[in-house]
Amino acid sequence: MAAPTITATPGYVITGAGFLADHDVTICVTYTAEKISDYLKYTTDPGGNLYAELPISTTTGALHISATDHRTDPDGACGLLWSNTQTLRPGKA
């Protein structure tokens, strides 16, 4: 099973492909400096594409961002299939 992919662009916009169509997706944003994670819910379009404008708090460290449409994967974190992880650094978003 191929994992979905995401891309993080300036302004904290996440785009993705390869998700289940018209399906809830959870985006995990990990604030590395604060050692906390936020989980945000979005929905894909009929083609399984994701577009998400993230409401990000100010941070001093890098952000690690990944997404899941809740398909199972015994080798994945929490037993789920996750996308690739994108990293955004302060001042680069």
PyMOL Python script that loads the backbone (N, CA, C, O; Angstrom):
from pymol import cmd

cmd.read_pdbstr("""\
ATOM      1  N   MET A   1       0.853  -1.168   0.000  1.00  0.00           N
ATOM      2  CA  MET A   1       0.000   0.000   0.000  1.00  0.00           C
ATOM      3  C   MET A   1       0.903   1.236   0.000  1.00  0.00           C
ATOM      4  O   MET A   1       1.766   1.383   0.865  1.00  0.00           O
ATOM      5  N   ALA A   2       0.699   2.105  -0.961  1.00  0.00           N
ATOM      6  CA  ALA A   2       1.504   3.316  -1.073  1.00  0.00           C
ATOM      7  C   ALA A   2       1.006   4.365  -0.072  1.00  0.00           C
ATOM      8  O   ALA A   2      -0.195   4.595   0.065  1.00  0.00           O
ATOM      9  N   ALA A   3       1.938   4.979   0.603  1.00  0.00           N
ATOM     10  CA  ALA A   3       1.602   6.026   1.568  1.00  0.00           C
ATOM     11  C   ALA A   3       1.258   7.317   0.831  1.00  0.00           C
ATOM     12  O   ALA A   3       1.822   7.595  -0.228  1.00  0.00           O
ATOM     13  N   PRO A   4       0.341   8.105   1.382  1.00  0.00           N
ATOM     14  CA  PRO A   4       0.054   9.412   0.794  1.00  0.00           C
ATOM     15  C   PRO A   4       1.269  10.327   0.960  1.00  0.00           C
ATOM     16  O   PRO A   4       2.152  10.053   1.772  1.00  0.00           O
ATOM     17  N   THR A   5       1.306  11.402   0.194  1.00  0.00           N
ATOM     18  CA  THR A   5       2.412  12.351   0.286  1.00  0.00           C
ATOM     19  C   THR A   5       1.881  13.753   0.545  1.00  0.00           C
ATOM     20  O   THR A   5       0.790  14.115   0.104  1.00  0.00           O
ATOM     21  N   ILE A   6       2.679  14.536   1.271  1.00  0.00           N
ATOM     22  CA  ILE A   6       2.325  15.925   1.523  1.00  0.00           C
ATOM     23  C   ILE A   6       3.497  16.829   1.185  1.00  0.00           C
ATOM     24  O   ILE A   6       4.650  16.401   1.140  1.00  0.00           O
ATOM     25  N   THR A   7       3.166  18.098   0.948  1.00  0.00           N
ATOM     26  CA  THR A   7       4.160  19.144   0.737  1.00  0.00           C
ATOM     27  C   THR A   7       3.748  20.342   1.580  1.00  0.00           C
ATOM     28  O   THR A   7       2.583  20.741   1.574  1.00  0.00           O
ATOM     29  N   ALA A   8       4.707  20.915   2.308  1.00  0.00           N
ATOM     30  CA  ALA A   8       4.461  22.116   3.100  1.00  0.00           C
ATOM     31  C   ALA A   8       5.003  23.308   2.328  1.00  0.00           C
ATOM     32  O   ALA A   8       6.144  23.287   1.866  1.00  0.00           O
ATOM     33  N   THR A   9       4.185  24.346   2.188  1.00  0.00           N
ATOM     34  CA  THR A   9       4.582  25.530   1.437  1.00  0.00           C
ATOM     35  C   THR A   9       4.514  26.764   2.335  1.00  0.00           C
ATOM     36  O   THR A   9       3.947  26.702   3.426  1.00  0.00           O
ATOM     37  N   PRO A  10       5.085  27.881   1.887  1.00  0.00           N
ATOM     38  CA  PRO A  10       5.066  29.100   2.697  1.00  0.00           C
ATOM     39  C   PRO A  10       3.655  29.463   3.147  1.00  0.00           C
ATOM     40  O   PRO A  10       2.685  29.275   2.413  1.00  0.00           O
ATOM     41  N   GLY A  11       3.561  29.980   4.356  1.00  0.00           N
ATOM     42  CA  GLY A  11       2.277  30.343   4.921  1.00  0.00           C
ATOM     43  C   GLY A  11       1.603  29.179   5.619  1.00  0.00           C
ATOM     44  O   GLY A  11       0.422  29.254   5.959  1.00  0.00           O
ATOM     45  N   TYR A  12       2.350  28.101   5.835  1.00  0.00           N
ATOM     46  CA  TYR A  12       1.833  26.903   6.498  1.00  0.00           C
ATOM     47  C   TYR A  12       0.649  26.292   5.756  1.00  0.00           C
ATOM     48  O   TYR A  12      -0.359  25.927   6.362  1.00  0.00           O
ATOM     49  N   VAL A  13       0.785  26.187   4.444  1.00  0.00           N
ATOM     50  CA  VAL A  13      -0.217  25.516   3.617  1.00  0.00           C
ATOM     51  C   VAL A  13       0.308  24.122   3.303  1.00  0.00           C
ATOM     52  O   VAL A  13       1.439  23.956   2.844  1.00  0.00           O
ATOM     53  N   ILE A  14      -0.531  23.124   3.557  1.00  0.00           N
ATOM     54  CA  ILE A  14      -0.173  21.738   3.298  1.00  0.00           C
ATOM     55  C   ILE A  14      -1.034  21.230   2.139  1.00  0.00           C
ATOM     56  O   ILE A  14      -2.259  21.348   2.168  1.00  0.00           O
ATOM     57  N   THR A  15      -0.388  20.673   1.132  1.00  0.00           N
ATOM     58  CA  THR A  15      -1.102  20.020   0.046  1.00  0.00           C
ATOM     59  C   THR A  15      -0.669  18.561   0.041  1.00  0.00           C
ATOM     60  O   THR A  15       0.454  18.233   0.425  1.00  0.00           O
ATOM     61  N   GLY A  16      -1.576  17.690  -0.398  1.00  0.00           N
ATOM     62  CA  GLY A  16      -1.243  16.276  -0.389  1.00  0.00           C
ATOM     63  C   GLY A  16      -2.027  15.505  -1.419  1.00  0.00           C
ATOM     64  O   GLY A  16      -3.023  15.993  -1.953  1.00  0.00           O
ATOM     65  N   ALA A  17      -1.574  14.298  -1.698  1.00  0.00           N
ATOM     66  CA  ALA A  17      -2.220  13.411  -2.663  1.00  0.00           C
ATOM     67  C   ALA A  17      -2.072  11.975  -2.185  1.00  0.00           C
ATOM     68  O   ALA A  17      -1.200  11.651  -1.379  1.00  0.00           O
ATOM     69  N   GLY A  18      -2.960  11.116  -2.712  1.00  0.00           N
ATOM     70  CA  GLY A  18      -2.883   9.698  -2.385  1.00  0.00           C
ATOM     71  C   GLY A  18      -3.676   9.306  -1.153  1.00  0.00           C
ATOM     72  O   GLY A  18      -3.533   8.190  -0.653  1.00  0.00           O
ATOM     73  N   PHE A  19      -4.511  10.208  -0.658  1.00  0.00           N
ATOM     74  CA  PHE A  19      -5.375   9.903   0.486  1.00  0.00           C
ATOM     75  C   PHE A  19      -6.681   9.278  -0.018  1.00  0.00           C
ATOM     76  O   PHE A  19      -6.961   9.302  -1.217  1.00  0.00           O
ATOM     77  N   LEU A  20      -7.468   8.728   0.890  1.00  0.00           N
ATOM     78  CA  LEU A  20      -8.791   8.238   0.536  1.00  0.00           C
ATOM     79  C   LEU A  20      -9.666   9.420   0.140  1.00  0.00           C
ATOM     80  O   LEU A  20      -9.573  10.491   0.740  1.00  0.00           O
ATOM     81  N   ALA A  21     -10.511   9.235  -0.860  1.00  0.00           N
ATOM     82  CA  ALA A  21     -11.369  10.311  -1.366  1.00  0.00           C
ATOM     83  C   ALA A  21     -12.459  10.675  -0.360  1.00  0.00           C
ATOM     84  O   ALA A  21     -13.016   9.804   0.309  1.00  0.00           O
ATOM     85  N   ASP A  22     -12.757  11.980  -0.262  1.00  0.00           N
ATOM     86  CA  ASP A  22     -13.822  12.479   0.618  1.00  0.00           C
ATOM     87  C   ASP A  22     -13.712  11.872   2.017  1.00  0.00           C
ATOM     88  O   ASP A  22     -14.685  11.348   2.560  1.00  0.00           O
ATOM     89  N   HIS A  23     -12.530  11.951   2.578  1.00  0.00           N
ATOM     90  CA  HIS A  23     -12.257  11.262   3.841  1.00  0.00           C
ATOM     91  C   HIS A  23     -11.600  12.209   4.837  1.00  0.00           C
ATOM     92  O   HIS A  23     -10.868  13.119   4.449  1.00  0.00           O
ATOM     93  N   ASP A  24     -11.864  11.990   6.115  1.00  0.00           N
ATOM     94  CA  ASP A  24     -11.197  12.781   7.145  1.00  0.00           C
ATOM     95  C   ASP A  24      -9.718  12.429   7.200  1.00  0.00           C
ATOM     96  O   ASP A  24      -9.331  11.263   7.120  1.00  0.00           O
ATOM     97  N   VAL A  25      -8.906  13.466   7.339  1.00  0.00           N
ATOM     98  CA  VAL A  25      -7.457  13.329   7.462  1.00  0.00           C
ATOM     99  C   VAL A  25      -7.037  14.056   8.732  1.00  0.00           C
ATOM    100  O   VAL A  25      -7.512  15.157   9.012  1.00  0.00           O
ATOM    101  N   THR A  26      -6.156  13.444   9.486  1.00  0.00           N
ATOM    102  CA  THR A  26      -5.583  14.090  10.659  1.00  0.00           C
ATOM    103  C   THR A  26      -4.163  14.511  10.328  1.00  0.00           C
ATOM    104  O   THR A  26      -3.347  13.697   9.896  1.00  0.00           O
ATOM    105  N   ILE A  27      -3.874  15.787  10.532  1.00  0.00           N
ATOM    106  CA  ILE A  27      -2.523  16.316  10.353  1.00  0.00           C
ATOM    107  C   ILE A  27      -1.897  16.466  11.727  1.00  0.00           C
ATOM    108  O   ILE A  27      -2.484  17.075  12.622  1.00  0.00           O
ATOM    109  N   CYS A  28      -0.716  15.915  11.891  1.00  0.00           N
ATOM    110  CA  CYS A  28       0.035  16.041  13.137  1.00  0.00           C
ATOM    111  C   CYS A  28       1.125  17.088  12.926  1.00  0.00           C
ATOM    112  O   CYS A  28       1.960  16.962  12.031  1.00  0.00           O
ATOM    113  N   VAL A  29       1.103  18.128  13.771  1.00  0.00           N
ATOM    114  CA  VAL A  29       2.135  19.164  13.753  1.00  0.00           C
ATOM    115  C   VAL A  29       2.903  19.063  15.061  1.00  0.00           C
ATOM    116  O   VAL A  29       2.347  19.294  16.135  1.00  0.00           O
ATOM    117  N   THR A  30       4.182  18.717  14.970  1.00  0.00           N
ATOM    118  CA  THR A  30       5.016  18.599  16.161  1.00  0.00           C
ATOM    119  C   THR A  30       5.920  19.816  16.259  1.00  0.00           C
ATOM    120  O   THR A  30       6.702  20.112  15.355  1.00  0.00           O
ATOM    121  N   TYR A  31       5.791  20.510  17.379  1.00  0.00           N
ATOM    122  CA  TYR A  31       6.633  21.668  17.690  1.00  0.00           C
ATOM    123  C   TYR A  31       7.854  21.125  18.428  1.00  0.00           C
ATOM    124  O   TYR A  31       7.771  20.803  19.613  1.00  0.00           O
ATOM    125  N   THR A  32       8.989  21.022  17.731  1.00  0.00           N
ATOM    126  CA  THR A  32      10.146  20.349  18.313  1.00  0.00           C
ATOM    127  C   THR A  32      10.709  21.075  19.534  1.00  0.00           C
ATOM    128  O   THR A  32      11.114  20.417  20.491  1.00  0.00           O
ATOM    129  N   ALA A  33      10.747  22.395  19.532  1.00  0.00           N
ATOM    130  CA  ALA A  33      11.313  23.140  20.661  1.00  0.00           C
ATOM    131  C   ALA A  33      10.468  22.963  21.921  1.00  0.00           C
ATOM    132  O   ALA A  33      11.003  22.896  23.028  1.00  0.00           O
ATOM    133  N   GLU A  34       9.152  22.888  21.750  1.00  0.00           N
ATOM    134  CA  GLU A  34       8.248  22.761  22.883  1.00  0.00           C
ATOM    135  C   GLU A  34       7.934  21.301  23.222  1.00  0.00           C
ATOM    136  O   GLU A  34       7.337  21.020  24.261  1.00  0.00           O
ATOM    137  N   LYS A  35       8.335  20.375  22.346  1.00  0.00           N
ATOM    138  CA  LYS A  35       8.089  18.946  22.518  1.00  0.00           C
ATOM    139  C   LYS A  35       6.609  18.642  22.719  1.00  0.00           C
ATOM    140  O   LYS A  35       6.236  17.853  23.588  1.00  0.00           O
ATOM    141  N   ILE A  36       5.764  19.286  21.895  1.00  0.00           N
ATOM    142  CA  ILE A  36       4.331  19.021  21.910  1.00  0.00           C
ATOM    143  C   ILE A  36       3.848  18.810  20.479  1.00  0.00           C
ATOM    144  O   ILE A  36       4.507  19.217  19.522  1.00  0.00           O
ATOM    145  N   SER A  37       2.686  18.169  20.344  1.00  0.00           N
ATOM    146  CA  SER A  37       2.091  17.951  19.024  1.00  0.00           C
ATOM    147  C   SER A  37       0.640  18.392  19.038  1.00  0.00           C
ATOM    148  O   SER A  37      -0.063  18.212  20.032  1.00  0.00           O
ATOM    149  N   ASP A  38       0.194  18.971  17.930  1.00  0.00           N
ATOM    150  CA  ASP A  38      -1.208  19.301  17.700  1.00  0.00           C
ATOM    151  C   ASP A  38      -1.728  18.364  16.627  1.00  0.00           C
ATOM    152  O   ASP A  38      -1.004  18.024  15.691  1.00  0.00           O
ATOM    153  N   TYR A  39      -2.982  17.945  16.756  1.00  0.00           N
ATOM    154  CA  TYR A  39      -3.637  17.102  15.767  1.00  0.00           C
ATOM    155  C   TYR A  39      -4.832  17.874  15.217  1.00  0.00           C
ATOM    156  O   TYR A  39      -5.735  18.253  15.963  1.00  0.00           O
ATOM    157  N   LEU A  40      -4.827  18.103  13.901  1.00  0.00           N
ATOM    158  CA  LEU A  40      -5.843  18.926  13.252  1.00  0.00           C
ATOM    159  C   LEU A  40      -6.591  18.094  12.217  1.00  0.00           C
ATOM    160  O   LEU A  40      -5.983  17.296  11.504  1.00  0.00           O
ATOM    161  N   LYS A  41      -7.911  18.279  12.132  1.00  0.00           N
ATOM    162  CA  LYS A  41      -8.743  17.484  11.223  1.00  0.00           C
ATOM    163  C   LYS A  41      -9.119  18.291   9.981  1.00  0.00           C
ATOM    164  O   LYS A  41      -9.553  19.439  10.069  1.00  0.00           O
ATOM    165  N   TYR A  42      -8.937  17.651   8.815  1.00  0.00           N
ATOM    166  CA  TYR A  42      -9.308  18.220   7.523  1.00  0.00           C
ATOM    167  C   TYR A  42      -9.990  17.125   6.718  1.00  0.00           C
ATOM    168  O   TYR A  42     -10.040  15.977   7.162  1.00  0.00           O
ATOM    169  N   THR A  43     -10.519  17.456   5.540  1.00  0.00           N
ATOM    170  CA  THR A  43     -11.182  16.482   4.676  1.00  0.00           C
ATOM    171  C   THR A  43     -10.596  16.580   3.270  1.00  0.00           C
ATOM    172  O   THR A  43     -10.328  17.674   2.772  1.00  0.00           O
ATOM    173  N   THR A  44     -10.404  15.435   2.642  1.00  0.00           N
ATOM    174  CA  THR A  44      -9.886  15.401   1.275  1.00  0.00           C
ATOM    175  C   THR A  44     -11.013  15.675   0.279  1.00  0.00           C
ATOM    176  O   THR A  44     -12.193  15.617   0.624  1.00  0.00           O
ATOM    177  N   ASP A  45     -10.628  15.973  -0.954  1.00  0.00           N
ATOM    178  CA  ASP A  45     -11.607  16.192  -2.019  1.00  0.00           C
ATOM    179  C   ASP A  45     -11.953  14.844  -2.672  1.00  0.00           C
ATOM    180  O   ASP A  45     -11.420  13.813  -2.263  1.00  0.00           O
ATOM    181  N   PRO A  46     -12.840  14.841  -3.683  1.00  0.00           N
ATOM    182  CA  PRO A  46     -13.235  13.575  -4.328  1.00  0.00           C
ATOM    183  C   PRO A  46     -12.077  12.821  -4.995  1.00  0.00           C
ATOM    184  O   PRO A  46     -12.204  11.628  -5.268  1.00  0.00           O
ATOM    185  N   GLY A  47     -10.966  13.487  -5.257  1.00  0.00           N
ATOM    186  CA  GLY A  47      -9.807  12.826  -5.852  1.00  0.00           C
ATOM    187  C   GLY A  47      -8.789  12.343  -4.836  1.00  0.00           C
ATOM    188  O   GLY A  47      -7.744  11.817  -5.220  1.00  0.00           O
ATOM    189  N   GLY A  48      -9.068  12.510  -3.541  1.00  0.00           N
ATOM    190  CA  GLY A  48      -8.120  12.095  -2.504  1.00  0.00           C
ATOM    191  C   GLY A  48      -7.009  13.101  -2.276  1.00  0.00           C
ATOM    192  O   GLY A  48      -5.971  12.765  -1.705  1.00  0.00           O
ATOM    193  N   ASN A  49      -7.220  14.343  -2.722  1.00  0.00           N
ATOM    194  CA  ASN A  49      -6.223  15.401  -2.539  1.00  0.00           C
ATOM    195  C   ASN A  49      -6.537  16.204  -1.287  1.00  0.00           C
ATOM    196  O   ASN A  49      -7.697  16.342  -0.899  1.00  0.00           O
ATOM    197  N   LEU A  50      -5.508  16.723  -0.670  1.00  0.00           N
ATOM    198  CA  LEU A  50      -5.635  17.484   0.565  1.00  0.00           C
ATOM    199  C   LEU A  50      -5.158  18.907   0.355  1.00  0.00           C
ATOM    200  O   LEU A  50      -4.134  19.137  -0.289  1.00  0.00           O
ATOM    201  N   TYR A  51      -5.900  19.864   0.899  1.00  0.00           N
ATOM    202  CA  TYR A  51      -5.470  21.258   0.957  1.00  0.00           C
ATOM    203  C   TYR A  51      -5.808  21.738   2.357  1.00  0.00           C
ATOM    204  O   TYR A  51      -6.968  21.699   2.767  1.00  0.00           O
ATOM    205  N   ALA A  52      -4.796  22.192   3.095  1.00  0.00           N
ATOM    206  CA  ALA A  52      -5.012  22.609   4.475  1.00  0.00           C
ATOM    207  C   ALA A  52      -4.169  23.843   4.792  1.00  0.00           C
ATOM    208  O   ALA A  52      -2.953  23.842   4.599  1.00  0.00           O
ATOM    209  N   GLU A  53      -4.824  24.886   5.277  1.00  0.00           N
ATOM    210  CA  GLU A  53      -4.130  26.066   5.789  1.00  0.00           C
ATOM    211  C   GLU A  53      -4.065  25.894   7.299  1.00  0.00           C
ATOM    212  O   GLU A  53      -5.088  25.929   7.983  1.00  0.00           O
ATOM    213  N   LEU A  54      -2.854  25.709   7.811  1.00  0.00           N
ATOM    214  CA  LEU A  54      -2.698  25.395   9.224  1.00  0.00           C
ATOM    215  C   LEU A  54      -2.685  26.646  10.098  1.00  0.00           C
ATOM    216  O   LEU A  54      -2.032  27.633   9.760  1.00  0.00           O
ATOM    217  N   PRO A  55      -3.406  26.609  11.223  1.00  0.00           N
ATOM    218  CA  PRO A  55      -3.361  27.703  12.196  1.00  0.00           C
ATOM    219  C   PRO A  55      -2.195  27.464  13.162  1.00  0.00           C
ATOM    220  O   PRO A  55      -2.383  26.908  14.244  1.00  0.00           O
ATOM    221  N   ILE A  56      -1.007  27.882  12.768  1.00  0.00           N
ATOM    222  CA  ILE A  56       0.201  27.566  13.520  1.00  0.00           C
ATOM    223  C   ILE A  56       0.520  28.663  14.534  1.00  0.00           C
ATOM    224  O   ILE A  56       0.422  29.855  14.244  1.00  0.00           O
ATOM    225  N   SER A  57       0.904  28.220  15.729  1.00  0.00           N
ATOM    226  CA  SER A  57       1.354  29.147  16.766  1.00  0.00           C
ATOM    227  C   SER A  57       2.808  29.519  16.510  1.00  0.00           C
ATOM    228  O   SER A  57       3.536  28.799  15.827  1.00  0.00           O
ATOM    229  N   THR A  58       3.212  30.638  17.061  1.00  0.00           N
ATOM    230  CA  THR A  58       4.607  31.063  16.946  1.00  0.00           C
ATOM    231  C   THR A  58       5.496  30.015  17.609  1.00  0.00           C
ATOM    232  O   THR A  58       5.173  29.493  18.677  1.00  0.00           O
ATOM    233  N   THR A  59       6.602  29.720  16.971  1.00  0.00           N
ATOM    234  CA  THR A  59       7.508  28.717  17.504  1.00  0.00           C
ATOM    235  C   THR A  59       8.953  29.142  17.302  1.00  0.00           C
ATOM    236  O   THR A  59       9.261  29.932  16.410  1.00  0.00           O
ATOM    237  N   THR A  60       9.827  28.614  18.131  1.00  0.00           N
ATOM    238  CA  THR A  60      11.246  28.913  17.985  1.00  0.00           C
ATOM    239  C   THR A  60      11.997  27.769  17.322  1.00  0.00           C
ATOM    240  O   THR A  60      13.138  27.944  16.892  1.00  0.00           O
ATOM    241  N   GLY A  61      11.378  26.615  17.235  1.00  0.00           N
ATOM    242  CA  GLY A  61      12.042  25.459  16.645  1.00  0.00           C
ATOM    243  C   GLY A  61      11.337  24.989  15.390  1.00  0.00           C
ATOM    244  O   GLY A  61      10.337  25.560  14.956  1.00  0.00           O
ATOM    245  N   ALA A  62      11.882  23.946  14.829  1.00  0.00           N
ATOM    246  CA  ALA A  62      11.319  23.374  13.602  1.00  0.00           C
ATOM    247  C   ALA A  62       9.970  22.719  13.877  1.00  0.00           C
ATOM    248  O   ALA A  62       9.691  22.266  14.987  1.00  0.00           O
ATOM    249  N   LEU A  63       9.145  22.683  12.838  1.00  0.00           N
ATOM    250  CA  LEU A  63       7.876  21.971  12.877  1.00  0.00           C
ATOM    251  C   LEU A  63       8.006  20.724  12.016  1.00  0.00           C
ATOM    252  O   LEU A  63       8.528  20.786  10.903  1.00  0.00           O
ATOM    253  N   HIS A  64       7.538  19.604  12.522  1.00  0.00           N
ATOM    254  CA  HIS A  64       7.482  18.369  11.738  1.00  0.00           C
ATOM    255  C   HIS A  64       6.010  18.083  11.492  1.00  0.00           C
ATOM    256  O   HIS A  64       5.218  18.012  12.432  1.00  0.00           O
ATOM    257  N   ILE A  65       5.643  17.916  10.216  1.00  0.00           N
ATOM    258  CA  ILE A  65       4.239  17.796   9.829  1.00  0.00           C
ATOM    259  C   ILE A  65       4.045  16.512   9.025  1.00  0.00           C
ATOM    260  O   ILE A  65       4.778  16.250   8.071  1.00  0.00           O
ATOM    261  N   SER A  66       3.046  15.713   9.422  1.00  0.00           N
ATOM    262  CA  SER A  66       2.677  14.515   8.675  1.00  0.00           C
ATOM    263  C   SER A  66       1.161  14.355   8.751  1.00  0.00           C
ATOM    264  O   SER A  66       0.501  15.041   9.532  1.00  0.00           O
ATOM    265  N   ALA A  67       0.608  13.450   7.939  1.00  0.00           N
ATOM    266  CA  ALA A  67      -0.846  13.299   7.873  1.00  0.00           C
ATOM    267  C   ALA A  67      -1.233  11.838   7.685  1.00  0.00           C
ATOM    268  O   ALA A  67      -0.478  11.042   7.127  1.00  0.00           O
ATOM    269  N   THR A  68      -2.429  11.508   8.164  1.00  0.00           N
ATOM    270  CA  THR A  68      -2.971  10.159   7.991  1.00  0.00           C
ATOM    271  C   THR A  68      -4.459  10.231   7.692  1.00  0.00           C
ATOM    272  O   THR A  68      -5.169  11.095   8.206  1.00  0.00           O
ATOM    273  N   ASP A  69      -4.925   9.304   6.848  1.00  0.00           N
ATOM    274  CA  ASP A  69      -6.358   9.176   6.611  1.00  0.00           C
ATOM    275  C   ASP A  69      -6.914   7.978   7.383  1.00  0.00           C
ATOM    276  O   ASP A  69      -8.016   7.504   7.107  1.00  0.00           O
ATOM    277  N   HIS A  70      -6.148   7.508   8.335  1.00  0.00           N
ATOM    278  CA  HIS A  70      -6.544   6.480   9.306  1.00  0.00           C
ATOM    279  C   HIS A  70      -6.577   5.063   8.752  1.00  0.00           C
ATOM    280  O   HIS A  70      -7.201   4.181   9.341  1.00  0.00           O
ATOM    281  N   ARG A  71      -5.899   4.836   7.603  1.00  0.00           N
ATOM    282  CA  ARG A  71      -5.731   3.456   7.151  1.00  0.00           C
ATOM    283  C   ARG A  71      -4.739   2.781   8.091  1.00  0.00           C
ATOM    284  O   ARG A  71      -3.835   3.428   8.619  1.00  0.00           O
ATOM    285  N   THR A  72      -4.911   1.498   8.292  1.00  0.00           N
ATOM    286  CA  THR A  72      -4.032   0.783   9.211  1.00  0.00           C
ATOM    287  C   THR A  72      -2.712   0.400   8.536  1.00  0.00           C
ATOM    288  O   THR A  72      -2.647   0.147   7.333  1.00  0.00           O
ATOM    289  N   ASP A  73      -1.672   0.369   9.361  1.00  0.00           N
ATOM    290  CA  ASP A  73      -0.344  -0.071   8.946  1.00  0.00           C
ATOM    291  C   ASP A  73       0.335  -0.601  10.201  1.00  0.00           C
ATOM    292  O   ASP A  73       0.673   0.180  11.090  1.00  0.00           O
ATOM    293  N   PRO A  74       0.539  -1.899  10.291  1.00  0.00           N
ATOM    294  CA  PRO A  74       1.119  -2.455  11.512  1.00  0.00           C
ATOM    295  C   PRO A  74       2.504  -1.901  11.841  1.00  0.00           C
ATOM    296  O   PRO A  74       2.932  -1.959  12.994  1.00  0.00           O
ATOM    297  N   ASP A  75       3.206  -1.366  10.847  1.00  0.00           N
ATOM    298  CA  ASP A  75       4.536  -0.816  11.084  1.00  0.00           C
ATOM    299  C   ASP A  75       4.526   0.694  11.307  1.00  0.00           C
ATOM    300  O   ASP A  75       5.570   1.278  11.602  1.00  0.00           O
ATOM    301  N   GLY A  76       3.364   1.335  11.171  1.00  0.00           N
ATOM    302  CA  GLY A  76       3.275   2.787  11.305  1.00  0.00           C
ATOM    303  C   GLY A  76       3.056   3.223  12.743  1.00  0.00           C
ATOM    304  O   GLY A  76       2.661   2.428  13.596  1.00  0.00           O
ATOM    305  N   ALA A  77       3.314   4.483  12.997  1.00  0.00           N
ATOM    306  CA  ALA A  77       3.082   5.057  14.328  1.00  0.00           C
ATOM    307  C   ALA A  77       1.613   4.880  14.695  1.00  0.00           C
ATOM    308  O   ALA A  77       0.731   5.197  13.898  1.00  0.00           O
ATOM    309  N   CYS A  78       1.352   4.384  15.880  1.00  0.00           N
ATOM    310  CA  CYS A  78      -0.018   4.135  16.373  1.00  0.00           C
ATOM    311  C   CYS A  78      -0.786   3.164  15.481  1.00  0.00           C
ATOM    312  O   CYS A  78      -2.016   3.133  15.519  1.00  0.00           O
ATOM    313  N   GLY A  79      -0.071   2.367  14.673  1.00  0.00           N
ATOM    314  CA  GLY A  79      -0.722   1.388  13.810  1.00  0.00           C
ATOM    315  C   GLY A  79      -1.401   1.982  12.591  1.00  0.00           C
ATOM    316  O   GLY A  79      -2.251   1.338  11.976  1.00  0.00           O
ATOM    317  N   LEU A  80      -1.025   3.235  12.226  1.00  0.00           N
ATOM    318  CA  LEU A  80      -1.641   3.926  11.098  1.00  0.00           C
ATOM    319  C   LEU A  80      -0.642   4.169   9.974  1.00  0.00           C
ATOM    320  O   LEU A  80       0.566   4.234  10.202  1.00  0.00           O
ATOM    321  N   LEU A  81      -1.163   4.302   8.754  1.00  0.00           N
ATOM    322  CA  LEU A  81      -0.361   4.663   7.583  1.00  0.00           C
ATOM    323  C   LEU A  81      -0.238   6.180   7.558  1.00  0.00           C
ATOM    324  O   LEU A  81      -1.243   6.882   7.446  1.00  0.00           O
ATOM    325  N   TRP A  82       0.974   6.685   7.662  1.00  0.00           N
ATOM    326  CA  TRP A  82       1.242   8.131   7.676  1.00  0.00           C
ATOM    327  C   TRP A  82       1.932   8.545   6.385  1.00  0.00           C
ATOM    328  O   TRP A  82       2.605   7.743   5.738  1.00  0.00           O
ATOM    329  N   SER A  83       1.755   9.806   6.024  1.00  0.00           N
ATOM    330  CA  SER A  83       2.452  10.386   4.874  1.00  0.00           C
ATOM    331  C   SER A  83       3.922  10.576   5.225  1.00  0.00           C
ATOM    332  O   SER A  83       4.364  10.265   6.331  1.00  0.00           O
ATOM    333  N   ASN A  84       4.657  11.089   4.262  1.00  0.00           N
ATOM    334  CA  ASN A  84       6.005  11.554   4.524  1.00  0.00           C
ATOM    335  C   ASN A  84       5.928  12.700   5.537  1.00  0.00           C
ATOM    336  O   ASN A  84       4.862  13.279   5.746  1.00  0.00           O
ATOM    337  N   THR A  85       7.046  13.019   6.155  1.00  0.00           N
ATOM    338  CA  THR A  85       7.098  14.133   7.111  1.00  0.00           C
ATOM    339  C   THR A  85       7.784  15.319   6.448  1.00  0.00           C
ATOM    340  O   THR A  85       8.861  15.187   5.865  1.00  0.00           O
ATOM    341  N   GLN A  86       7.146  16.475   6.546  1.00  0.00           N
ATOM    342  CA  GLN A  86       7.720  17.724   6.059  1.00  0.00           C
ATOM    343  C   GLN A  86       8.229  18.506   7.255  1.00  0.00           C
ATOM    344  O   GLN A  86       7.622  18.463   8.325  1.00  0.00           O
ATOM    345  N   THR A  87       9.342  19.225   7.089  1.00  0.00           N
ATOM    346  CA  THR A  87       9.912  20.031   8.157  1.00  0.00           C
ATOM    347  C   THR A  87       9.910  21.488   7.721  1.00  0.00           C
ATOM    348  O   THR A  87      10.388  21.832   6.640  1.00  0.00           O
ATOM    349  N   LEU A  88       9.362  22.334   8.583  1.00  0.00           N
ATOM    350  CA  LEU A  88       9.404  23.783   8.360  1.00  0.00           C
ATOM    351  C   LEU A  88      10.207  24.398   9.495  1.00  0.00           C
ATOM    352  O   LEU A  88      10.039  24.033  10.659  1.00  0.00           O
ATOM    353  N   ARG A  89      11.072  25.324   9.149  1.00  0.00           N
ATOM    354  CA  ARG A  89      11.896  26.006  10.149  1.00  0.00           C
ATOM    355  C   ARG A  89      11.390  27.420  10.360  1.00  0.00           C
ATOM    356  O   ARG A  89      10.850  28.018   9.430  1.00  0.00           O
ATOM    357  N   PRO A  90      11.549  27.976  11.561  1.00  0.00           N
ATOM    358  CA  PRO A  90      11.116  29.360  11.802  1.00  0.00           C
ATOM    359  C   PRO A  90      11.711  30.298  10.764  1.00  0.00           C
ATOM    360  O   PRO A  90      12.883  30.190  10.404  1.00  0.00           O
ATOM    361  N   GLY A  91      10.892  31.206  10.297  1.00  0.00           N
ATOM    362  CA  GLY A  91      11.349  32.162   9.283  1.00  0.00           C
ATOM    363  C   GLY A  91      11.313  31.619   7.870  1.00  0.00           C
ATOM    364  O   GLY A  91      11.549  32.369   6.923  1.00  0.00           O
ATOM    365  N   LYS A  92      11.022  30.331   7.697  1.00  0.00           N
ATOM    366  CA  LYS A  92      10.985  29.708   6.364  1.00  0.00           C
ATOM    367  C   LYS A  92       9.555  29.407   5.919  1.00  0.00           C
ATOM    368  O   LYS A  92       9.335  28.933   4.805  1.00  0.00           O
ATOM    369  N   ALA A  93       8.598  29.678   6.781  1.00  0.00           N
ATOM    370  CA  ALA A  93       7.211  29.311   6.453  1.00  0.00           C
ATOM    371  C   ALA A  93       6.486  30.327   5.711  1.00  0.00           C
ATOM    372  O   ALA A  93       5.316  30.133   5.381  1.00  0.00           O
TER     373      ALA A  93
END
""", "prot")
cmd.dss("prot")
cmd.show_as("cartoon", "prot")
cmd.util.cbc("prot")
cmd.orient("prot")
